[in-house]
Amino acid sequence: MEIEWLPNQRQRQVLLFFVLLSLSGAGAELGPYVVVEEMEKGSLVANLVKDLGLELAEMSTRGARIISQGNKEYLQLKVQTGDLLINEKLDREELCGPTEPCILNFQVLMEKPLEIFQAELKVKDINDHSPVFPEREILLKILENSPLGNVFPLNNALDLDVGSNDVQNYQISPNSHFRVLTYERNNGKKYPQLVLEKELDREEEPELRLTLTALDGGSPPLFGTTQVLIEVLDINDNTPEFQQPIYKVQIPENSPVGSLVVTVSATDLDGGIYGKIIYMLFQASEDVSKTLELNPMTGEIRLRKQVDFETVPFYEVDIKATDGGGLWGKCTLLLQVVDVNDNHPKVTMSALTSPIPENSPEMVVAVFRVSDPDSGNNGKTISSIREDMPFLLKPSGKNFYTLKTKRALDREEREEYNVTITVTDMGTPRLKTQLNITVQVSDINDNAPAFRETSYTLLVRENNQPALHIGSVSATDKDSGTNAQITYSLLPNQDPHLPLASLVSINADNGQLFALRALDFEALQAFEFHVGATDQGSPALSSQALVRVVVLDDNDNSPFVLYPMQNASAPCTELVPRAAEQGYLVTKVVAVDRDSGQNAWLSYQLLKATEPGLFGVWAHNGEVRTTRLLSERDAARHRLVVLVKDNGEPPLSASVTLHVLLVDGFSQPYLPLPEVAPERAQGDSLTVYLVIALASVSSLFLFSVLVFVAVRLCRRSRAASLGVCSVPEGHFPGHLVDVASTGTLSQSYQQEVCLKGGSVTSEFKFLKPIIPILPPQCPEKEIEENSFFHNTFGFNY
C-alpha cells in the first residue's frame, strides 16, 4: 500500500503521484529481528544503538521512540541503554494465525532531527498446541468390492502451530485391512488417507473401528486422536461426478449476508438410493465453515457472514457429493473476494508540538502516519491542508508526513490555528478522513511598550498639597503574559539644575504621577522630563514619552512698590510748585506683582489725602497729578496714601505713603519750620526768604563742586556723606519687572527728591531723571551735572 502527498491542483497530482510512487520504498531499514513467541515481558530483542550507528546519549537527545502498527504496543525502547525489549507476551497464533512467517512491522522514530527507520520483528513459533480433529468420530462407508489400493480421504486434524510444529504425520491403529498415508497439499497442509490393502467381506466383518492419530513435528511431538468407523456396504459401482472440478467465483466484499455465491451440481448414474446425492463442505477450515453455508440438497452456497477483503481476500474449499450408497465425488471452490473502497484512510498522530514559539520559520509542528487497508487505487491516498494556512505538508518516509510552518508566525497577528489535515483515497467513491489539530503560538518578547501619546502636558496649580496626583501616563504592549507587564519609571534628567527626584514621582505599576512638594509658579513655571515604560520580558524592551508639567499661577503675591521706596533711611518728598497747572505730574507710583496674568494686573487709587480733592491718582498707571490749580491757602505739606491692588481672586493690595511739599519755586530752599504762631510766621516771612536765597546760592555752588569731584571719583555712585539720594538700581529682586502695559512707570520717568537731614540749610535736589542705560562715561556725567545746575536754578526741562 503506497501513500503519496499531492497538492490540490489536479494538473500536478498525476506527476507527483508517480514521483512519490517510485520513492515510496526509500528510507533506512533495520533488522529483521527474531524472537520466540511467549517470551517474558522485558526480554531483550536487540540493541538499537549498534544497529542505528549512534552514540548512546543520542538516543535520548534525539527523542528516539518506537511506533507500532495497530493499537497494541508489543515493543518498548529503553533509551538509557538503547535496548529493544518485549513489552508484553507475544502469541504468534493470535498475531498471525496460519500466516508464516509471522512478521510485525514497526518503525523507529528520531524526532530531532526527524528520521524514520523501518524495522521488522519475526515471531518464531513454538510447539504449544496439540493437533485436534474437528470430529470425534469419522464415519466411512466402503463397498465390499472396493479394489485393493483404493484410497479413502479422511478429515485432517487442525494444529494452530505452523511449520514443523504443525501436523506432520498420521498413524492408524494396527489392523489387517487398512494403512494410512499422509498427503500434503499445495498449501502445505497434510491430510490423512486410508489405503485398502486387504479386501473387505461384509458378511465376515460388517464394520471396523480404528483409531487415527495425528502427530506434529515438535520435540517432543504432540498428538491428537479420533475414531474412524468403517461400514462395509453392498456394491454401488457409480460415484457422483461434478460438472466441473474447479469453480472459480468472485464476490464483492460488501455483499450482504445470504448472498448466493455459486451453485454446485453433481450427477450419479446409479438409480434409487444410490443415485440420490447430498452435498457437504469437505475438509473445510473453521473460518470457511463460519463464512459459507451449503445447502445439502440443492448445492447452493451462500454467505453466512460478510466477507472482508482486508481480513481474508481468498477462500479455497472442497465440496463433497455423496450418493445413497456412500460413494462420493468432490470439486474445489476458489472464492476470490473483490476489494471495494469501504475503508476510510486512517491518520495516526506520531508527534505534535504545541505551542510553538513565534518567529520560528520552518519548524516541525506534527508528524503523522497515513494508512488505508484497501488495495490498489482504493488504498492510495492524498494528504492536504488548506492553502491559506501558514503550514506545509511534506512526505517523510513511507506513509509518514510532517507538518511544518511556511514562515515565521506572529502571535500578535494570530495566537491559535485550527489545522485540518484531509486524507483522501483514490477509490470510487473517494473516501476521506479529516484530522483537526490545534496549534497554539507562544509569545516571545518582540514588541516594546508603546505610549498612547508621545508627549503629555499636565497642568498643576501652584501651592499644591504634597503627594498630589497630577496625572497619569499609559502604555500598552502587544505581547502577552510577563512580556506585557509594564513597569513605569522616571528617566534620568538631562538638566542638572532641575531636581526632578524631589519634584515628582511615578507609580511603577499604573503610571500615575505625583507632585512630591508644593510648586511655586514664581520660582518654576514649567519643567519637562521623560518617563520610561519597560516590560518584563527577556530581554526587556522599553520606550519613553515626554511629560511637560505647566504650573498655573495663584494670586499668592501682594503688589510690591518699587517707587517710592518705603524702607529708605531718609524720607523722600515730592516738591510741587504752587504755580503748577491742573493735571501737573507730581510723581508716579511704580509697583510690580510677581504673579502673572490677571493676578498681576494692578490698579491704583488714592486711599487718604491731607486735603481731599487736591491730588488724584490715575488708576491704570499710578501717576499722581493735581486735580486743580494750587492757591496760597493750600497747606505746604501734604501726606498721600496710595493703595495698589491686583486683579486676583481674592485681590491682594499694598499701600505707599507720599509726602508732597508745595513751594513757590524750585529755587526756594526747603527748611523745617518750627511750629510758631501764624502771626509771627507772616511777620518774619520776608526775612526768611532772603536768608534762604543767600544760603541757597552758597550751598548750590559748594554742592556743585562736591558733586563734580564725587562723580569723577566714584563714576556710578554718589557718596552718602554728601546727602545725595538716588533711585536704587539693582537692589530689587530680579523677578520684579517694570512692565509699562500694567501702568508701572518706566525708568525714563523715574524721578527722585532727596532731603538730607543734619544740615541747617537742608541741601536739596529736584526732579533729576534717571536714564535707564548703562553707566555713562565722563562726558555724560558732565551733561548730567549741567542739567542738575539748570534744575537747581529753576529751569524747566
C-alpha positions in Angstrom: 0.0 0.0 0.0 1.6 3.3 -1.0 0.8 6.7 0.4 1.5 9.9 -1.5 1.2 13.6 -0.8 -0.2 15.7 -3.6 -1.1 19.4 -3.9 -4.7 20.4 -4.5 -4.2 21.2 -8.2 -5.3 18.3 -10.3 -2.8 19.0 -13.0 0.1 18.4 -10.7 -1.4 15.4 -8.9 -0.6 12.8 -11.5 3.0 13.8 -11.9 3.7 14.0 -8.2 1.9 10.7 -7.7 4.3 8.8 -9.9 7.3 10.5 -8.4 6.3 9.6 -4.9 5.3 6.1 -6.0 8.9 5.5 -7.2 10.3 6.8 -3.9 7.9 5.1 -1.6 10.4 2.3 -0.7 13.1 4.8 0.2 14.4 5.0 3.8 16.6 3.1 6.2 15.6 -0.4 7.3 16.6 -2.3 10.4 16.5 -5.9 11.2 14.8 -8.2 10.8 14.9 -9.1 14.5 13.8 -12.6 15.6 12.1 -13.6 18.8 10.3 -16.7 20.0 6.7 -16.4 21.0 5.6 -16.5 24.7 8.9 -14.7 25.7 8.5 -12.9 29.1 7.9 -9.2 29.3 11.1 -7.3 29.4 13.1 -9.8 27.3 15.8 -8.3 25.2 15.2 -8.3 21.4 18.2 -6.3 20.2 20.3 -3.2 21.0 19.4 -0.4 18.6 22.4 1.7 19.4 24.7 -0.5 17.4 22.2 -1.0 14.5 21.5 2.7 14.2 25.1 3.6 14.4 24.5 6.2 17.1 26.1 7.1 20.4 24.1 6.0 23.5 23.5 9.7 24.5 21.9 10.4 21.1 19.1 8.0 21.8 17.7 10.4 24.4 18.6 13.7 22.9 17.2 12.9 19.5 13.9 11.6 21.1 14.0 8.1 19.8 10.8 6.0 20.3 9.0 3.0 18.8 5.9 3.3 16.7 4.0 0.0 16.4 1.2 -0.8 14.0 -2.2 -1.4 15.5 -3.5 -0.5 18.9 -1.1 -2.5 21.0 2.5 -1.7 21.9 4.3 -5.0 21.7 7.8 -3.4 22.0 9.4 -0.8 24.1 12.6 1.1 23.8 14.8 1.8 26.8 16.6 4.9 25.7 19.0 4.8 28.6 20.6 1.6 27.2 19.3 1.5 23.7 17.8 -1.9 24.3 14.7 -3.0 22.4 12.5 -5.0 24.9 9.4 -7.1 24.8 6.5 -5.1 26.2 4.1 -8.0 26.5 4.0 -11.7 25.7 3.6 -12.4 22.0 1.2 -15.1 20.9 2.1 -16.0 17.3 -1.2 -17.7 16.7 -3.1 -14.6 17.9 -0.9 -12.3 15.9 -0.6 -14.0 12.6 -2.9 -17.1 12.6 -1.8 -19.6 9.9 0.4 -17.0 8.2 4.1 -17.9 8.1 6.4 -16.2 8.6 4.9 -14.1 11.3 6.3 -10.6 10.9 5.4 -7.5 12.8 6.4 -4.2 11.2 7.4 -1.3 13.4 9.3 2.0 13.0 12.0 3.7 15.0 11.2 7.5 15.0 14.0 10.0 15.7 12.4 13.4 16.4 15.4 15.7 16.5 16.1 15.8 13.6 13.3 13.8 12.1 14.4 10.4 10.8 12.4 7.2 10.4 13.7 3.7 10.3 11.6 0.8 9.1 12.1 -2.5 11.0 10.7 -6.0 11.1 10.2 -8.4 14.0 9.9 -12.0 13.2 8.0 -14.1 15.8 9.0 -17.8 15.7 6.6 -20.5 16.6 6.9 -22.9 19.5 5.1 -26.2 19.8 2.4 -25.1 22.3 -0.7 -26.6 20.6 -1.7 -30.2 20.1 -3.4 -31.4 16.9 -7.2 -31.5 17.2 -9.7 -33.3 14.9 -12.8 -31.4 14.1 -14.9 -34.7 14.6 -14.7 -37.1 17.5 -15.7 -39.9 15.1 -15.3 -40.3 11.3 -17.8 -42.5 9.5 -16.7 -44.2 6.3 -18.9 -46.4 4.2 -16.9 -48.6 1.9 -18.2 -51.1 -0.7 -17.2 -54.6 0.0 -15.9 -54.9 -3.6 -13.7 -51.9 -3.4 -10.4 -52.8 -5.2 -7.2 -53.1 -3.3 -5.2 -49.9 -3.2 -8.3 -47.8 -3.2 -7.7 -44.5 -1.3 -10.2 -43.0 1.2 -9.5 -39.4 2.2 -10.2 -38.5 5.9 -10.7 -35.2 7.6 -7.4 -33.7 8.7 -6.5 -32.6 12.2 -6.0 -28.9 12.9 -3.0 -27.5 14.7 -2.7 -23.8 15.5 1.1 -24.1 15.3 2.8 -23.6 12.0 5.8 -25.0 10.1 7.4 -28.0 11.7 5.2 -27.7 14.7 2.1 -28.3 12.5 0.7 -31.7 11.9 3.4 -33.8 10.1 2.2 -37.3 10.2 -0.8 -39.6 10.7 -0.9 -43.1 12.2 -3.7 -45.7 12.3 -4.2 -48.3 14.9 -3.0 -51.8 13.9 -5.4 -53.7 11.6 -5.3 -56.1 8.7 -7.2 -54.1 6.1 -6.0 -50.5 6.0 -2.9 -48.4 6.3 -2.8 -44.7 6.4 -0.9 -42.3 4.1 -0.1 -38.7 4.8 -0.9 -36.5 1.8 0.5 -33.0 1.5 -1.4 -30.4 -0.4 -0.1 -27.3 -2.2 -0.8 -25.1 0.8 1.5 -27.3 2.9 -1.3 -28.9 4.9 -1.1 -32.6 5.5 -4.2 -34.8 5.2 -4.7 -38.5 6.1 -5.8 -41.1 3.5 -6.8 -44.7 4.2 -5.5 -47.2 1.7 -7.2 -50.5 1.3 -4.6 -53.3 1.5 -6.9 -56.3 2.0 -10.3 -57.0 0.5 -13.4 -56.5 2.7 -16.0 -59.1 3.5 -19.2 -57.6 4.8 -20.5 -61.0 5.9 -17.4 -61.7 7.8 -16.8 -58.2 9.3 -19.6 -55.6 8.6 -17.7 -52.7 10.3 -14.3 -51.7 11.6 -13.4 -49.2 14.3 -10.0 -47.8 14.1 -8.1 -45.0 16.0 -6.5 -42.3 13.8 -3.6 -40.4 15.4 -2.2 -37.0 14.2 1.3 -36.1 15.3 3.0 -32.7 14.9 6.7 -32.1 14.4 7.5 -30.6 17.8 10.1 -32.0 20.2 8.6 -33.9 21.9 5.7 -34.2 19.4 2.2 -33.5 20.5 -0.7 -35.6 19.1 -4.5 -35.8 18.8 -6.8 -38.8 18.0 -10.2 -39.5 16.6 -12.2 -42.7 16.0 -12.8 -44.0 12.4 -15.9 -46.1 12.0 -15.9 -48.1 8.7 -19.2 -49.6 7.5 -18.9 -52.2 4.7 -21.6 -51.6 2.1 -23.1 -53.5 -0.6 -21.9 -52.7 -4.2 -22.6 -49.3 -5.6 -20.5 -49.1 -8.7 -21.0 -45.4 -9.7 -19.8 -42.3 -7.8 -21.2 -38.8 -8.1 -19.4 -36.6 -10.6 -19.4 -32.7 -10.6 -20.0 -30.8 -13.7 -16.6 -29.0 -13.3 -13.8 -30.0 -11.0 -13.0 -26.4 -10.1 -15.4 -23.5 -9.5 -13.8 -20.0 -9.7 -16.0 -17.3 -8.2 -15.6 -13.6 -7.4 -17.7 -11.8 -4.8 -17.6 -8.2 -3.6 -16.6 -7.8 0.0 -19.7 -5.7 0.8 -22.1 -8.4 -0.3 -24.9 -8.9 2.3 -25.4 -12.0 4.3 -27.3 -14.7 2.4 -26.0 -13.7 -1.0 -25.6 -16.6 -3.4 -22.0 -17.4 -4.1 -22.4 -20.3 -6.5 -24.5 -23.4 -7.1 -22.5 -26.7 -7.5 -24.0 -29.7 -9.2 -23.1 -33.3 -9.4 -24.7 -36.4 -11.1 -24.8 -40.1 -10.3 -25.6 -42.7 -12.9 -26.9 -45.1 -10.3 -30.6 -45.2 -9.6 -32.7 -45.2 -6.5 -31.0 -44.5 -3.2 -27.6 -44.9 -4.8 -28.3 -42.0 -7.2 -29.5 -39.6 -4.5 -26.8 -37.0 -3.8 -26.1 -35.0 -0.7 -23.6 -32.0 -0.7 -21.4 -31.0 2.1 -18.2 -28.9 2.7 -15.2 -31.2 2.8 -12.1 -30.6 4.9 -13.3 -27.0 5.5 -11.4 -24.8 7.9 -13.2 -23.2 10.8 -13.1 -19.8 9.1 -14.7 -21.3 5.9 -17.4 -23.0 7.9 -18.3 -19.8 9.6 -18.3 -17.9 6.3 -20.0 -20.2 3.8 -23.3 -22.1 4.0 -24.0 -25.1 1.7 -27.5 -26.4 1.0 -27.0 -30.2 1.1 -29.9 -30.8 -1.2 -29.5 -28.1 -3.9 -25.8 -27.4 -3.8 -26.3 -23.6 -3.3 -23.5 -21.9 -1.5 -24.5 -18.7 0.3 -22.7 -16.3 2.7 -23.2 -17.0 6.3 -21.5 -13.7 7.2 -20.0 -10.8 5.3 -16.6 -11.3 3.8 -13.8 -8.7 4.3 -11.1 -8.4 1.7 -8.8 -6.8 4.3 -9.1 -9.8 6.6 -9.3 -12.8 4.2 -9.0 -12.0 0.5 -9.3 -15.6 -0.8 -11.1 -18.8 0.2 -10.4 -22.4 -1.0 -12.7 -25.3 0.0 -13.6 -28.7 -1.3 -17.2 -29.7 -1.8 -18.1 -33.4 -1.4 -21.1 -35.0 -3.2 -22.2 -38.4 -1.6 -24.8 -40.7 -3.1 -27.1 -43.0 -1.1 -24.7 -45.9 -1.4 -21.8 -44.0 0.2 -19.9 -43.2 -2.9 -18.8 -39.6 -3.3 -17.0 -37.2 -5.6 -15.6 -33.8 -4.9 -14.8 -30.5 -6.5 -12.9 -27.4 -5.4 -14.3 -23.9 -4.9 -11.9 -21.0 -5.4 -13.6 -17.9 -4.0 -11.9 -14.5 -4.7 -13.1 -11.6 -2.5 -13.1 -8.4 -4.6 -12.0 -5.3 -2.8 -14.3 -2.3 -2.7 -13.5 1.1 -1.3 -15.1 0.6 2.1 -12.3 1.8 4.4 -11.6 5.4 5.2 -8.0 6.4 5.4 -6.6 6.3 8.9 -4.4 9.1 10.3 -2.2 8.3 13.3 -0.5 11.2 15.0 3.0 10.3 16.0 4.3 13.6 17.3 2.7 17.0 18.0 4.5 20.2 19.1 2.1 22.8 20.6 2.6 25.6 21.4 5.3 26.7 19.1 7.3 29.9 19.6 6.6 32.7 17.3 9.2 34.0 14.8 10.4 30.4 14.2 10.4 29.6 10.5 10.2 26.0 9.0 9.5 24.4 12.4 8.2 20.8 12.6 4.7 21.0 14.1 3.5 17.4 13.8 4.5 14.0 12.4 1.7 11.6 11.4 1.2 8.4 9.5 -1.4 7.6 6.9 -2.8 4.1 6.2 -5.6 2.6 4.2 -6.2 -1.2 4.3 -7.9 -1.2 0.9 -5.9 -2.3 -2.1 -5.0 -0.8 -5.5 -6.3 2.7 -6.0 -8.6 2.2 -3.1 -5.5 2.2 -0.8 -3.7 5.1 -2.4 -4.1 8.4 -0.6 -3.6 12.1 -1.0 -3.0 14.3 2.1 -3.6 18.1 2.0 -4.3 21.1 4.1 -5.9 24.5 3.3 -3.6 26.6 1.1 -4.3 29.8 3.1 -2.7 28.3 6.2 0.9 29.2 7.0 1.8 25.5 7.1 3.2 23.0 4.6 2.8 19.2 4.3 5.9 17.2 3.3 6.2 13.4 3.0 8.9 11.9 5.2 9.4 8.3 4.6 6.9 5.6 3.8 3.4 6.6 4.8 4.7 9.4 7.0 4.2 13.1 6.7 5.5 16.2 8.5 3.6 19.4 9.1 5.9 22.4 9.0 5.5 26.2 9.2 5.9 28.0 5.9 7.1 31.2 7.6 7.7 32.7 11.0 4.4 33.1 12.8 3.4 36.2 14.7 1.4 35.6 17.9 0.2 39.2 17.9 -1.4 38.6 14.5 -2.9 35.2 15.5 -2.3 33.1 18.5 -4.0 29.9 17.6 -4.5 27.9 14.4 -7.0 25.1 13.8 -5.4 23.0 11.1 -7.5 20.4 9.3 -5.5 17.6 7.7 -7.6 15.9 4.9 -6.6 12.5 3.7 -8.5 11.2 0.6 -8.1 7.8 -1.1 -8.2 7.3 -4.9 -11.1 4.8 -4.9 -14.6 5.1 -6.2 -16.3 6.7 -4.5 -13.5 8.6 -2.8 -13.4 8.3 1.0 -11.7 10.9 3.1 -10.6 11.3 6.7 -10.1 14.7 8.4 -7.9 15.2 11.5 -8.2 18.5 13.3 -5.3 19.7 15.4 -4.9 22.9 17.3 -1.6 24.7 17.0 -1.0 27.4 19.6 1.7 30.1 19.1 3.6 31.0 22.2 4.7 34.6 22.8 8.2 35.9 22.8 9.1 39.5 23.8 9.3 41.1 20.3 7.1 44.2 21.0 8.2 47.2 23.0 5.7 49.1 25.2 4.0 51.9 23.3 2.7 55.1 25.0 -0.8 56.2 24.0 0.7 59.7 23.4 4.3 60.8 22.5 4.0 63.7 24.9 1.8 64.6 27.8 1.0 68.1 29.2 -0.1 68.3 32.8 -1.5 71.4 34.4 -0.8 71.9 38.2 -1.8 74.9 40.2 0.9 76.2 42.4 0.8 75.8 46.2 -0.5 72.3 45.7 -0.6 69.7 48.5 2.5 67.4 48.6 1.9 63.9 47.0 -0.9 65.3 44.8 -1.9 63.2 41.9 -1.2 65.4 38.9 -1.9 63.0 36.0 -1.1 59.6 34.5 0.8 58.2 31.6 -0.3 54.9 30.0 1.5 52.5 27.7 0.4 49.2 26.1 2.3 46.1 25.0 1.1 43.8 22.2 2.8 40.8 23.9 1.2 38.7 26.5 1.9 37.3 30.0 5.0 38.7 31.6 6.2 40.1 28.3 3.2 42.5 28.5 3.6 43.5 32.2 4.8 47.1 32.1 6.8 49.0 34.8 7.0 52.8 34.7 9.9 54.9 35.8 11.4 58.4 35.6 14.3 58.6 33.3 17.5 60.5 34.3 17.0 64.2 33.8 19.3 65.9 31.3 19.1 69.2 33.1 21.4 69.1 36.1 19.8 72.2 37.6 16.3 70.6 37.8 15.9 68.5 41.0 13.5 66.1 39.3 13.6 63.5 42.1 12.3 66.0 44.6 9.6 67.3 42.3 7.7 64.3 41.0 7.4 60.6 41.4 5.7 57.9 39.4 3.8 54.8 40.4 5.7 51.9 38.7 2.6 49.8 38.3 0.0 52.2 36.8 1.9 55.2 35.6 0.3 57.7 38.0 2.4 60.9 38.5 2.6 62.7 41.9 4.0 66.1 42.9 6.2 65.5 45.9 6.1 69.0 47.2 4.3 72.3 46.7 5.2 74.0 43.4 5.8 77.8 43.2 4.9 79.4 39.9 7.2 82.4 40.6 10.1 80.0 41.0 9.3 77.4 38.4 6.7 78.0 35.8 7.2 74.7 33.8 9.5 71.8 33.5 9.9 68.7 31.3 11.1 65.2 31.9 10.9 61.8 30.3 9.2 58.7 31.6 10.0 55.1 30.6 7.9 52.0 30.2 9.7 48.7 30.4 8.2 45.2 30.0 9.1 42.1 32.0 10.4 40.1 29.0 13.8 38.7 28.5 15.5 40.8 27.2 13.4 43.6 28.4 12.1 46.2 25.9 11.3 49.8 26.7 10.0 53.1 25.3 9.8 56.6 26.6 7.5 59.7 26.4 7.9 63.4 27.2 6.0 64.9 30.1 5.6 68.6 30.4 4.3 70.0 33.7 2.9 73.5 33.5 2.5 75.3 36.9 -0.6 77.5 37.0 -0.4 80.8 38.9 -2.3 81.5 42.1 -2.8 85.0 43.5 -0.3 84.5 46.3 1.8 87.6 46.0 0.8 91.1 47.0 1.9 94.1 44.8 5.4 95.4 45.6 6.0 99.1 45.4 9.3 100.0 43.6 8.9 103.7 43.9 8.9 105.5 46.2 10.9 103.2 48.4 9.3 102.7 51.8 12.3 101.4 53.6 14.7 104.3 52.7 16.7 105.7 55.5 15.9 109.3 54.6 12.3 110.3 53.8 11.7 111.4 50.2 9.4 114.3 49.5 7.9 115.3 46.2 8.1 119.1 45.5 5.3 120.8 43.6 5.5 124.4 42.6 2.4 126.4 43.6 2.3 127.7 40.0 1.6 124.2 38.7 -1.3 123.9 36.5 -4.2 121.4 36.8 -3.0 117.9 35.8 0.6 118.6 36.8 2.5 115.3 37.3 3.6 115.1 40.8 5.1 111.7 40.8 4.4 108.2 39.7 3.9 105.2 41.9 5.7 102.2 40.4 4.7 98.7 41.6 5.0 95.2 40.3 3.4 91.8 41.1 5.3 88.5 41.0 2.1 86.8 39.9 1.1 86.5 36.2 -1.9 87.2 34.1 -4.8 88.9 35.7 -3.2 88.3 39.1 -0.6 90.9 38.0 -3.0 93.5 36.6 -2.5 96.4 39.0 -4.8 99.3 39.7 -4.1 102.4 41.8 -6.4 104.6 44.0 -5.9 107.4 46.5 -6.8 106.0 49.8 -6.1 109.0 52.1 -5.1 112.6 51.5 -4.4 115.6 53.8 -6.6 117.8 51.5 -9.0 115.7 49.5 -9.7 116.9 46.0 -6.3 118.5 45.5 -4.5 115.4 44.2 -5.6 112.4 42.2 -4.2 109.0 41.1 -4.7 107.5 37.7 -6.0 104.0 38.2 -4.0 102.3 35.4 -0.6 103.9 35.6 -0.2 105.2 39.1 0.5 108.8 38.1 -0.2 111.3 40.9 -1.4 114.6 39.4 -3.0 117.8 40.7 -6.7 117.9 40.1 -6.9 121.8 40.3 -4.8 124.9 40.5 -2.9 125.5 43.7 -3.5 128.5 45.8 -1.8 130.3 48.7 -4.4 128.9 51.0 -3.3 125.3 50.4 -1.2 123.8 53.1 2.5 123.5 52.3 2.8 119.9 53.4 0.6 117.0 52.2 0.5 113.3 53.1 -1.0 111.0 50.5 -1.7 107.2 51.0 -1.9 105.4 47.6 -3.4 101.9 47.5 -2.1 99.4 44.9 -4.4 96.4 44.3 -4.1 93.5 41.9 -6.9 91.8 40.0 -6.6 88.3 41.6 -9.3 86.4 43.4 -9.2 87.3 46.2 -7.4 90.6 45.4 -4.2 91.5 47.3 -3.0 95.0 47.9 -0.2 97.2 49.2 -0.1 100.9 50.2 2.5 103.6 49.9 2.7 106.9 51.7 3.8 110.0 49.6 5.0 113.3 51.1 4.3 116.3 48.9 5.7 119.8 49.6 4.3 122.9 47.9 6.9 125.5 47.1 6.8 128.8 45.3 9.7 127.9 43.0 12.4 125.3 42.6 15.0 127.9 43.9 13.3 128.1 47.3 15.1 126.0 49.8 13.1 123.8 52.0 13.6 124.3 55.7 11.9 122.6 58.5 9.8 125.3 60.1 9.2 125.3 63.8 5.7 125.4 65.0 5.0 129.1 65.6 2.0 131.2 65.7 0.7 132.3 62.3 1.1 136.0 63.0 4.8 135.7 63.7 5.3 133.5 60.7 3.8 136.2 58.4 5.9 138.9 60.0 9.2 137.1 59.5 8.4 135.5 56.1 10.3 138.2 54.2 13.4 137.7 56.3 13.3 134.0 55.9 13.0 134.2 52.2 16.1 136.4 52.0 18.1 134.1 54.2 17.0 131.2 52.2 18.0 132.8 48.9 21.5 133.6 50.1 22.0 130.2 51.7 20.8 128.5 48.5 23.3 130.3 46.3 26.2 129.5 48.6 25.1 125.9 49.1 24.5 125.4 45.5 27.9 126.4 44.5 29.6 124.3 47.2 27.3 121.4 46.4 28.1 121.6 42.6 31.8 121.4 43.3 31.5 118.4 45.6 29.2 116.6 43.1 31.7 117.2 40.3 34.5 115.7 42.4 32.4 112.8 43.6 31.3 111.9 40.0 34.8 111.9 38.9 35.9 109.6 41.7 33.0 107.2 42.0 31.8 107.0 38.5 28.4 105.5 39.3 27.6 106.0 42.9 27.3 109.3 44.8 28.8 109.5 48.2 26.2 109.1 51.0 28.0 111.7 53.1 27.1 114.3 50.5 23.4 113.5 51.2 22.7 112.5 47.5 19.6 110.2 47.3 19.2 108.2 44.1 16.7 105.7 43.0 18.2 102.3 43.9 19.4 100.3 41.0 20.0 96.6 41.4 18.6 96.4 44.9 15.3 94.9 43.8 14.9 91.2 43.1 15.4 90.2 39.5 11.9 88.9 39.2 10.4 92.4 39.7 10.0 93.6 36.1 8.8 97.0 35.2 6.1 96.5 32.6 4.7 99.7 31.0 1.5 97.9 29.9 0.5 97.3 33.5 0.6 101.0 34.3 4.0 100.9 36.0 6.3 103.9 35.4 9.2 103.2 33.2 12.7 104.1 34.2 12.8 107.1 32.0 10.1 108.6 34.1 11.7 107.9 37.5 12.4 111.0 39.4 13.7 111.4 42.9 13.9 114.0 45.6 16.3 113.6 48.4 16.3 115.7 51.5 19.3 115.3 53.7 18.9 115.8 57.4 21.5 117.1 59.7 22.1 120.4 57.9 20.6 123.7 58.9 20.3 124.8 55.3 18.9 121.4 54.2 20.5 120.9 50.8 18.0 119.6 48.3 17.7 118.4 44.7 14.7 118.5 42.4 13.4 116.3 39.6 16.5 114.5 38.4 15.7 112.0 35.6 17.2 108.6 36.0 18.3 107.4 32.5 17.8 103.6 32.0 21.1 102.8 30.3 24.5 101.5 31.2 26.5 103.8 33.4 27.7 106.7 31.4 31.3 107.8 30.8 32.7 111.1 31.9 31.2 113.4 29.2 27.8 112.1 30.0 28.4 112.9 33.7 29.2 116.4 32.8 26.0 116.7 30.9 24.1 115.3 33.9 25.8 117.8 36.2 24.9 120.7 33.9 21.3 119.5 33.8 21.5 119.5 37.6 22.6 123.1 37.7 19.8 124.1 35.4 17.3 122.4 37.6 18.7 124.0 40.7 18.1 127.4 39.4 14.6 126.6 38.5 14.9 126.0 34.8 12.3 123.5 33.4 13.5 120.6 31.4 
